Amino acid sequence: MDYLRKLCRKTWSFYEDFAAGKDHFLPADNYQQRPIERTAHRTSPTNIGFLLLSILSARDFGFITLSAFYDLIGKTVDTIEKLEKWQGHLYNWYDTKTL
């Protein structure tokens, strides 16, 4: 169980680091360390869905407080509501820097 908890914490750390205000509270598609350290500042509906699940899981595991949970969900949903859509559906990709 200790291993699972550590793995969950490490997964949550990705979202803490890469779904912050500078990216409009949307997750980066990926982060690479080699050969060059860089972050892909784009996201998709799938990435956004996993972010929302990760926020809920972070709360369930006690990594964040209830008020932080509501704050993060609120900021993410606010951004989602502002995204350009096609007939109500999210596009496949969004640049998280230039929404």
N, C-alpha and C positions, 0 to 999 in steps of 0.2 A: 504494500500500500504506500510505503514511503517513496518508492520509485515512481509510482503513478502521480503522486502529489508533486514531486519534483518536476516531472515531465509537464504536468499541467501548469506549474508556475513558470517554467521556461517558455512554454507556448504563449502564456499570457504576456510575458515580457516582450515578445515580438509586437503584440498589438499595443502595448503601452508605449513602446518606442516608435512604432511606425504608423500609428493612427491618431496622431496628435493634431493640434490646431494648425500647424503649418501645412498640413495636408487636408484641412477642412474636416477633420475627424473621420476620415475614410482611410482604410488600410492600404499600404503599398502592396503592389502585386508580388514583389519579391525583393530580397536583399541578397547581394552576393559579396563575399569577402575576397575571393580570388578569381581571376588574376588581378582584378582591380576592384577595390571596395566601392560599391555603388548601390543605390536604391532605385527601384523602378517606381517612379511617382505616377503610377496609373492604377486603376482599380476596376473591378467588374462586379456585377450583381452577386456572383458567387463569393467573391472576397468580402463583400459587404455583409452577406448572410453569415459567413463564418465569424466576422467581427461581432455581430450581434449575439451569436451563440457564445462567443468567447467572453463577452461582457457578462452575460448571464452566468456562465460557468465560474468566472472570476468572483462573482458575488457568492455563488453557492460554496465555493472553496474558502471563502473568507479573505480573499486577496484584496478586495475593495469593500468599502462601506456601502450601506444602502443608499446614502445620499450621493456617493460617487457613481453608483450604478445608474440612478435616475439622471444624473448630470450627463454621463457619457451616452446613455441611450437617447436622451433628449437632443444633445448636440448632433449626434449621428443622424437621427430622424429629421431634424431641422435641415441638415445638408441634403439628405435624400429628397425631401420635398421640393428643394430648390433646383435639383438636377433637371437638365433638359431631358425630355422623354419623347417617345414616339407612341402616340395613341395610348398614353398612360403607362407604357412599358419602359423600363430603364434600358439605356443603350448598353451595348456589350462592354465598352471601355470608356473610362473617363480619365482625363489628366487631373490628378489630385492637386496640382499646383495652380492650375489656371481655370478652375471651375468658373 
